[in-house]
Amino acid sequence: MTAASQPRVRLVVGAAIVDDLERPTRLLSARRTEPSALAGGWELPGGKVDEGESPLSALHREVLEELGVRIRLGTHVPGPRPGSTWPLGERYEMLVWLAEVVEGDPQPIEDHDELRWLALDDLGAVGWLPADLPIVERLEAMLASPPQP
């Protein structure tokens, strides 16, 4: 397959929503309802970046649409790909940021049927989607590290 015939990779954004950016103790997980291939799997909230939209604008929009909350962003969670993205199959790659809710109470409004706050020492309590699992493992390591003086 030539480079010209390869499908274009679409950018997706994700929010690793914690209870407190400075001293996190819990991470929010969301159970997908669609598409059917992903239904029942747990993920970080977020979604596709629209044409002409910045990744940060997309993240704020997606979290508001999916959970009904406004967030404040923290650190970027660097992925292994060029551009610090995380692979989501062959057609998507994701940028992820830590975030905390600043307005509203998270509800499973769109694309999810359940939300769960997970203690940082129990992030494996749900069945994460395979593409989200390496991100969760990275978050576990990042959030377990004591803050630098």
C-alpha positions in Angstrom: 0.0 0.0 0.0 1.4 3.4 -0.9 1.4 6.3 1.4 -1.2 8.0 -0.7 -3.6 5.1 -0.4 -3.2 4.7 3.3 -6.2 5.9 5.3 -5.8 9.3 7.0 -5.4 8.9 10.8 -8.1 10.9 12.6 -7.2 12.7 15.8 -9.2 12.0 19.0 -8.9 13.7 22.4 -9.4 12.2 25.8 -9.7 13.6 29.4 -8.3 11.7 32.3 -10.6 13.3 34.8 -9.4 13.2 38.4 -11.0 14.4 41.5 -8.2 17.0 42.1 -5.4 18.0 39.8 -3.0 18.8 42.6 -3.7 15.7 44.8 -5.6 13.2 42.8 -7.1 10.2 44.5 -9.6 9.0 41.9 -10.0 8.7 38.1 -13.3 8.9 36.3 -14.1 6.0 33.9 -17.0 5.8 31.4 -18.7 2.7 30.0 -19.4 2.9 26.3 -22.8 2.1 24.7 -21.7 2.3 21.0 -20.5 1.4 18.5 -21.5 -2.2 19.3 -17.8 -3.4 18.9 -16.9 -1.2 21.9 -20.1 -1.4 23.9 -19.6 -2.4 27.5 -15.9 -1.4 27.5 -14.6 1.3 29.8 -12.7 4.4 28.5 -11.6 7.9 29.2 -14.2 10.4 28.1 -13.5 12.4 24.9 -14.0 12.1 21.2 -13.1 13.1 17.7 -11.6 16.5 16.7 -13.8 18.1 14.1 -12.3 19.7 10.9 -10.9 23.1 11.8 -11.3 22.6 15.5 -8.3 22.7 17.9 -7.7 19.6 20.1 -8.3 21.6 23.3 -11.6 23.0 22.0 -12.6 19.6 20.9 -11.9 18.2 24.4 -13.9 20.8 26.2 -16.8 20.3 23.7 -16.7 16.5 23.9 -16.7 16.4 27.7 -19.5 18.9 27.9 -21.6 16.8 25.4 -20.8 13.4 26.9 -20.8 14.2 30.7 -22.5 17.7 31.0 -19.5 19.2 32.8 -16.9 21.9 32.3 -13.3 21.0 33.0 -9.9 22.6 33.8 -7.0 20.9 32.1 -3.8 19.8 33.7 -0.8 18.1 32.3 -0.7 16.4 28.9 -0.3 12.6 29.2 2.4 11.9 26.6 1.9 8.9 24.3 4.5 6.8 22.5 3.8 8.0 19.0 5.3 11.0 17.2 3.4 14.1 18.5 2.9 12.3 21.8 -0.3 10.6 20.7 -1.7 7.2 21.7 -2.7 4.7 19.0 -6.3 3.8 18.8 -6.3 1.1 16.1 -5.1 2.0 12.7 -7.5 4.8 11.9 -7.2 7.0 15.1 -4.7 8.4 17.5 -5.4 10.2 20.7 -4.1 13.1 22.7 -4.8 12.9 26.5 -4.8 15.5 29.2 -5.4 15.3 33.0 -8.5 17.3 33.9 -10.8 18.1 36.8 -14.4 19.1 36.9 -14.9 22.8 37.6 -18.7 23.0 36.9 -21.4 20.4 37.0 -21.7 16.8 38.2 -20.6 14.1 35.6 -23.6 12.2 34.1 -23.6 9.6 31.3 -25.4 11.8 28.8 -24.0 10.6 25.5 -22.2 7.4 24.3 -22.0 6.0 27.9 -24.4 4.3 30.3 -22.4 4.4 33.5 -19.6 6.4 35.1 -17.4 5.2 37.9 -14.8 7.0 40.0 -11.9 4.6 40.6 -9.4 4.8 43.4 -5.9 5.2 42.0 -4.8 2.0 43.5 -7.8 0.1 41.9 -7.8 1.3 38.3 -8.1 -2.3 37.1 -11.5 -2.6 38.7 -13.2 -2.1 35.3 -12.7 -3.7 31.8 -10.8 -0.9 30.0 -11.0 -0.9 26.2 -7.7 -2.4 24.9 -6.6 0.9 23.4 -7.2 2.8 26.7 -5.3 0.3 28.8 -1.8 1.6 28.1 -3.0 5.1 28.8 -4.5 4.0 32.1 -1.2 2.2 33.0 0.7 5.4 32.2 -1.7 7.4 34.4 -1.3 4.9 37.2 2.5 5.5 37.1 2.2 9.3 36.7 -0.4 9.7 39.5 1.4 7.3 41.9 4.6 9.4 41.8 4.9 11.8 44.7 4.8 15.5 43.7 8.2 17.0 43.0 9.3 19.7 45.5 
